[in-house]
Amino acid sequence: MQRLSGIHLAVAVLLVLGGISVAHSAKAPSPPTVSVEADGKVSAKPDMATLTLEVETQAASAAAASKDNTGRTQTLLAALKPALGPEDQLRTLSFRLQPLRAPKDKTHPLEIKGYQAVHRLEVKIKDLEHLGRVLDTALTKGASQINGPYWGHSHLEELQRQAAVDALGRARRLAEALAQASGLKIQGVEKISTGVRYLPARAGGEVYMAARAAAAPPIEVGEEDIRAHVQAVFRLAP
């Protein structure tokens, strides 16, 4: 009997301990949350611009097309450099030399009729007061084609932060309205994720053909929107 009593006592102790373990491992219920999304934006005037210029030449031979292109590009560069400000940048993007093919007649395959050379340059203008002068120079000193301007912001990162903060403020106000409608209050932030979008705008008349333009068109710089999207989860409490 004593032996059986010992076994019963051991089982009872294990049951009690097991009950204590279960009681301690039980998780407290999670506080209620509300998940919201909001968009924010900040408007700012661009203070930078980028142009891409092309010098195109054609000739009967590859050597002639390349030589002619080199001469015209050197003339353009010599004119452009004095027109740039101290912070502006000028560089070559690419040089392409390719054959021009055309059919001799409908019964024959394509054959080489000549060669084309294209030198692409990029101009980054940090002071927009120079933009008109650069366009005029490019149009009159050898550029066959001009693409842009593509606007930019020297303080883009700060503008993106401002847009994200604006989006978060809108998200919080929305969460507060929903919480109040439910008889609750915002207690804290559970999670935040965000994405910022900025698509640089192009000026009207994206491509200018030098052969068709006597002077650079007037360029007006307007404000652009830098946008941010926020997803946030807020903890609620009575």
C-alpha positions in Angstrom: 0.0 0.0 0.0 2.8 2.4 0.8 4.3 1.8 -2.6 1.1 2.5 -4.4 0.6 5.7 -2.3 4.0 6.9 -3.4 3.1 6.3 -7.1 -0.2 8.2 -6.6 1.7 11.1 -5.0 4.2 11.3 -7.8 1.4 11.4 -10.4 -0.4 14.1 -8.5 2.7 16.2 -8.3 3.3 15.9 -12.0 -0.3 16.9 -12.7 0.0 19.9 -10.5 3.3 20.9 -12.1 1.9 20.3 -15.6 -1.1 22.6 -14.7 1.3 25.3 -13.6 3.3 25.0 -16.8 0.1 25.3 -18.9 -1.0 28.4 -17.0 2.4 30.2 -17.5 2.6 29.4 -21.3 -0.8 30.7 -22.1 -0.3 33.9 -24.2 -2.2 37.1 -23.4 -4.6 38.2 -26.2 -3.0 40.5 -28.8 -4.2 44.1 -28.7 -6.5 45.1 -31.6 -4.8 46.8 -34.6 -5.9 48.8 -37.6 -4.1 48.7 -40.9 -4.3 51.7 -43.2 -2.7 53.0 -46.4 -2.1 56.6 -47.5 -0.4 58.7 -50.1 1.6 61.8 -49.5 3.4 64.3 -51.7 5.6 67.4 -51.7 5.8 69.8 -54.6 9.1 71.5 -55.6 10.6 73.3 -58.5 13.4 71.5 -60.3 16.8 73.1 -60.0 18.7 70.8 -62.4 18.3 69.6 -66.0 19.8 67.0 -68.2 20.1 67.1 -72.0 21.3 64.4 -74.4 22.7 65.6 -77.7 23.4 63.7 -80.9 25.8 64.5 -83.7 24.9 62.4 -86.7 26.9 62.2 -90.0 26.6 60.0 -93.1 29.1 59.3 -95.8 29.9 56.7 -98.5 32.6 55.1 -96.4 33.0 54.3 -92.7 36.2 56.4 -92.5 34.6 59.4 -94.0 31.5 59.2 -91.8 33.7 58.9 -88.7 36.0 61.7 -89.7 33.2 64.1 -90.5 31.5 63.2 -87.2 34.7 63.8 -85.2 35.1 67.3 -86.7 31.5 68.3 -86.0 31.7 66.9 -82.5 34.9 68.8 -81.7 33.3 72.0 -83.0 30.2 71.4 -80.8 32.3 70.7 -77.7 34.5 73.8 -78.3 31.3 75.9 -78.3 29.5 74.1 -75.5 32.2 74.2 -72.8 32.3 78.1 -72.5 28.5 78.1 -72.3 28.5 75.8 -69.2 28.7 76.9 -65.6 31.4 75.7 -63.2 29.2 72.9 -61.7 27.8 71.7 -65.1 29.0 68.4 -66.5 29.6 67.2 -70.1 30.4 63.7 -71.1 30.2 61.2 -74.0 27.5 58.6 -73.7 28.3 56.5 -76.8 29.7 56.5 -80.3 28.1 54.3 -83.0 29.3 53.6 -86.5 27.0 51.4 -88.6 26.3 50.6 -92.3 23.2 52.0 -94.0 21.5 49.2 -96.0 18.9 49.5 -98.8 17.7 47.2 -101.6 19.1 47.8 -105.0 15.7 46.9 -106.4 12.8 44.6 -105.4 14.6 41.5 -106.7 17.9 42.0 -104.8 18.8 41.7 -101.1 19.8 44.7 -99.0 23.2 46.1 -99.8 25.4 48.8 -98.1 24.6 52.2 -99.4 26.8 54.2 -97.0 27.7 54.6 -93.3 26.3 56.5 -90.4 28.2 57.8 -87.3 26.4 59.0 -84.2 28.1 60.6 -81.2 25.8 60.9 -78.1 26.7 63.5 -75.5 25.1 64.2 -72.1 25.0 67.6 -70.5 24.0 68.0 -66.8 23.1 71.6 -66.0 23.2 72.4 -62.3 22.2 76.1 -62.8 19.1 76.5 -64.9 20.1 80.0 -65.9 22.5 78.3 -68.3 19.9 76.1 -70.0 18.8 78.5 -72.7 22.4 79.3 -73.6 23.3 75.6 -73.8 20.2 74.9 -76.0 21.0 77.8 -78.4 24.7 76.7 -78.6 23.8 73.1 -79.3 21.2 74.0 -82.0 23.6 76.3 -83.9 26.9 74.5 -83.4 26.4 71.0 -84.8 23.9 69.0 -82.7 21.6 67.0 -85.0 19.2 66.1 -82.3 18.5 67.2 -78.7 16.5 65.2 -76.1 15.2 66.8 -73.0 15.4 68.7 -70.8 14.9 66.0 -68.1 14.4 67.8 -64.8 16.1 67.0 -61.6 16.4 68.0 -57.9 19.6 68.5 -56.0 17.9 67.8 -52.7 15.7 64.9 -53.9 16.4 62.7 -50.9 15.1 65.4 -48.5 12.0 65.9 -50.7 11.4 62.1 -50.6 11.6 62.1 -46.8 9.1 65.0 -46.7 6.7 63.1 -48.9 7.0 60.0 -46.8 6.3 62.0 -43.6 3.3 63.6 -45.2 2.0 60.1 -46.2 2.5 58.8 -42.6 0.6 61.8 -41.2 -2.3 61.1 -43.5 -2.2 57.4 -42.5 -2.2 58.2 -38.8 -5.2 60.6 -39.2 -7.1 58.0 -41.0 -6.3 55.4 -38.3 -7.3 57.8 -35.6 -10.7 58.4 -37.3 -11.3 54.6 -37.6 -10.2 54.0 -34.0 -12.5 56.8 -32.7 -15.4 55.3 -34.6 -14.7 52.0 -32.9 -14.5 53.6 -29.4 -10.8 53.1 -29.2 -7.6 55.1 -29.3 -4.2 54.9 -31.0 -1.7 53.3 -28.6 1.4 53.0 -30.9 2.7 51.9 -34.2 3.1 48.2 -35.0 4.6 48.3 -38.5 5.4 50.8 -41.2 6.4 50.3 -44.8 6.8 52.9 -47.5 7.7 53.5 -51.1 8.6 56.7 -52.8 8.0 57.5 -56.5 9.5 60.2 -58.5 9.3 60.3 -62.3 11.2 63.3 -63.7 9.1 65.2 -66.2 10.3 66.2 -69.6 9.8 69.7 -71.1 7.3 70.2 -73.8 8.8 69.3 -77.2 11.0 66.4 -76.0 13.1 66.2 -79.1 14.4 69.2 -81.0 15.8 68.7 -84.6 18.5 71.3 -85.2 17.8 71.4 -88.9 14.3 72.6 -88.2 14.9 75.1 -85.4 16.3 78.6 -85.8 16.5 79.1 -82.0 15.8 77.2 -78.9 12.2 77.2 -77.8 11.2 79.0 -74.5 11.4 76.7 -71.5 9.2 77.2 -68.4 10.2 75.3 -65.3 7.2 74.3 -63.2 6.7 72.5 -59.9 6.8 68.7 -59.8 5.3 66.3 -57.3 7.4 63.8 -55.4 5.0 61.1 -54.1 5.2 58.5 -51.3 2.9 55.6 -50.3 2.7 54.3 -46.8 1.2 51.2 -45.3 1.0 51.3 -41.5 -0.4 49.1 -38.7 -1.4 50.9 -35.5 -2.1 49.3 -32.1 -5.4 50.3 -30.5 -6.5 50.5 -26.8 -9.7 51.4 -25.0 
